Amino acid sequence: MHNKTIRTLMIIFLFTIAVATSMTPSTMVSWSVHVTRMTDFPYVDTHPFITQTNDAKIWVIWAQETFENLALTYKTSSDLGATWSDEMNLTKIIAEGQNSCPSMTQTEDGTIWVVWQSDRPPPPPPPLPDFSINASPQSLIIPKNSSDTSNITITSLNDFNKPVDLMVSNEPTNVTTTLDPPQVTPPPNGTANSTLTVTVGTTALPGNYTLTVFARAQSGPTHLVNIALEITEATTAASYSDTFSDTSSFTTEETDAEITYDYEIYYKTSSDYGATWSNDTQLTDNALDDVAPSIIQLTNGTILVVWQSDSPGNTDIFCQTSSDGGTSWSNATPLTTDSNSDRHPSVTQTNDERIWVAWHSNRFGDYEVFSKVYSSSWSDDVRRTSSTNHDTGPSILQTLDGTIWLFWSSLEPVVNATSDLYYKVSFDNGATWSERVQFTTDPYDDSWPSVTQTNDTKIWVVWASNRADQPYPNWEIWCTTSLPGDLNDDGVVDINDLTRVKDAYGAIPGDPRWDATTDITKDDIIDIYDLAIVGRDYGAT
């Protein structure tokens, strides 16, 4: 038998039997040495967020500078990161305001939600009505060779005081109309009148008609009132119905109210996996900055958004919830009340149904990462980092094996220092945490990490960096992943990892051959799915 055939059979054997031994979970994760640049744009790309939707599509969304404004941009991968779509815009390319700090989740009904911050001008207030028009009587019965009148009243609203031109349309044949006067100017909040005279000629055809009186101020909307006209052969007394008033058209004049341009939280949704999107909806509305939102859907179906707000006079973390898919929202509730600045929250829910929120705060002079947990009530704030560095922009996640991951950016307080990414983990639902581990070591800045785990068990980390391997030191989006197939943490997926899976293949907890590190999918059995992950990553570094 040729060596090639033997090798092929060995690979088939290794791919159809596999897995491992040891009741102790692995405390290390092997990371790919390859760092991938995801954007190539001559301006700023920053504040990325990564997640995977239930169709297995990976989404990366970030803020991109376009014509001196930041617009939300995203790309997707349907093959677990092997290839990526072109960049697509989520907000207008040329739009007022800076749109940044996106966060994304998919709810159990499949709807994709994106929240972000924007300092766009607030929507204009509803237009105020300028005047109304009515007619009395509103119904005229006029015999041939006769005439009758109706009083047209213009009523000023909101101090309106401009000339209003009047005209009539829809006159039947051999019917004439006149308005006296054809232009009126009501006093502020008062009325002005014009008399409509309708004359029916001897050759007019009897029947029912509708006359329309139009009223319009210069550069304003047109208002109208309809008058029913019945033409008869014999002489009949005129009659009238109740006065009809039209107040459905409004001016769009600016009021004296001051327009503010603070940051607010916005969101939009897609129910067809991004093929179409809803309009932007404003969630917060106050005169101070609301920024850096993070969104999830809880296991009970509630949508939870957390963000930082200046509303109390300093900066605290707030939240709002919706239990009806965004139709209504709770009032904003503060999660922190410290007199120092609490900023840039990240929220997740762990498999014990507790809600975790992480953020950074300058309570001890420099910025440190804090967290708190909700079970039946919110816990106290707990400090998670302790160094002389500025530790900022945390991202928190629990992976399939129950490990809680906390990533952040750390900057030494020295001249010309650059920021790097760090992380720490907890294997016991947050009771204890590892020491911090440095994740990036590039001599340029690495900031604003976002972390997720995809259904192939890879952990993805994306961040913004101004690394110098580009024409200009602008900010771009970068990423790297874990190597779930590297079972012995030697930095390469090779025959040793395949052998380890082979030796434990078919084992379940309690079996003498059980090796928890080879249960990559964490389903308590070493099977073909674990083997496939090692095979897929074979040769990866």
C-alpha positions, 0 to 999 in steps of 0.5 A: 500500500502506498504511503499516500494511501496510508496517510489518507486512511489515517486522516479518514480514521482520525476524522471519524474517531476522536476526543480526550481526558481530564476533568479540569477545564482548559485555562488557556486559549490559543490565538491565531498569530494572523491579525487581519485588516478588515478595512482599507479606507483613507479616513477614519474607521472606528468603534467596531462591533461584531456578532453572528446572526442565527443564519450563521452570518458574521456581522462587523459594523463600525463608524466610518468617516465620510465627508467629515461625518461619521456614518455607520458601515458594515460588512458580513461573512456567510462562510465563517470569515473566509470571505466578506461582503462589500462594505454597506451603509446603514446610515446615510453616507452624507448625513448631518451629525456623527453616527458612531458606537454601534451595537447589535443583537438579534431577537428570538423572532429573527429581527436584527437590532442596531443601536448607536449614538448620533448628534444629528439635529433633532427632528423638527417639531410638528408644524403649527397651524397658521389659519383655518377656513370655514364657510357658513352656510356650507350648503346652498340651494339656488334656483336658476336665474338667482343668487345667494351668498356664503360667509367665508371666515379666515381664523388666525392661529398662533398669532398668524397675521399675513394676507390670505388670497382666496379663490373658487374652483369647480364652478358649473357651466353658467354659474359665476362666483365672486369673493369680496374681498378676494384677499383678507388679513386676519389680526393675530388670533382673530378673524377676517371675512369675505363674502362668496356670491354665487349666481346661477344663470338661466341656462344652468343645468339643475343638479348637485355640485361642489364648489371649492374655496381655496385660501393660501398665504404667500409661501404657505400651504393651501387650505380649502373648504367645500360648499355643496350647491344644488341648482333647481328649476323652481324658486326654493329658499336657501338652506345651510348646514353646520359650519365646516372648518379646515385645520388640516394644513400647517405651516413649517415656519421655525419657532423661537425654540432653541435647537440643540445638537446633543448626542442621543441614542437611535436604533433601527431594525431589519426583519429580513436579515439586512435586506431592508431596514426600518427608519431610524428611531430616536430612543432617548430625548434630552438636552444632554449627551447619551452615548455608547449604547449596548443592546441585548435581548434577555432570555425572557424576551425583554430588549435591554439597552444600556448607555452612558448619559450626562443627564444627572450632571456627571456621567452615569450608566443608564438603561431602558427596556422594552417587552413588546418589541420596541412598541413601548419603552420603560423610563430611563433608569440609572445603573450607576450613581457615582459622582465620577464618570462612568462610561462606555458600558457593555452588556451580556447575559450569562447562562445562569440568566444573570445580566452583566454590565461592564464599563470604565470609570475614573473613580480612582483617578485613572480609568479602571474597568468596573462591572455589576450583575443583576440577579434579583437586584443589581449588585454593588459596583465591582472594580475589575482592573487595578493598574496605573494605566487607563483601562477603557472600552470594555467588551464582555462575553460568555462563551459556550464553555461557560467562561466569561471574557472581559476585553478592554484597551489599556494605555500607560500614562506616559508621553508617547505611550500607545494603547494595547488590548488586554483581557481576563477570564472567569471560569466560575461565573465571575466568582474569581478572575484570572490575572490580566493577559496582554492581547496585542503588542503593536507599537501603535494604538489598539482600542475599542475591542468587541468580542463574540463567539461564532457557532464554530466555537471560534472567538472573534475579536475586532478593534480599531487601530492606527497601525502604520502599515498603510499610507497614512496612520489613519484608523482601520478595523482589525480582527483576529480569532482563537484556534479552537482546534489547537488543543495543546495550546502550542500555537498550531493545529496539527497531528498532535491535536488530531491524536488527542481527539482520537484518543477520547473519541466517544467519551462522555464525562465520567469515562476514563478517556474523558478529556474536557479540552477536546469537547470543543463544542461543550456538548458533553460528548467527544464526537464528529463535531469536535473532530471536524473543528480540528480538521477544519483548522488543521495547519492553522497558526 
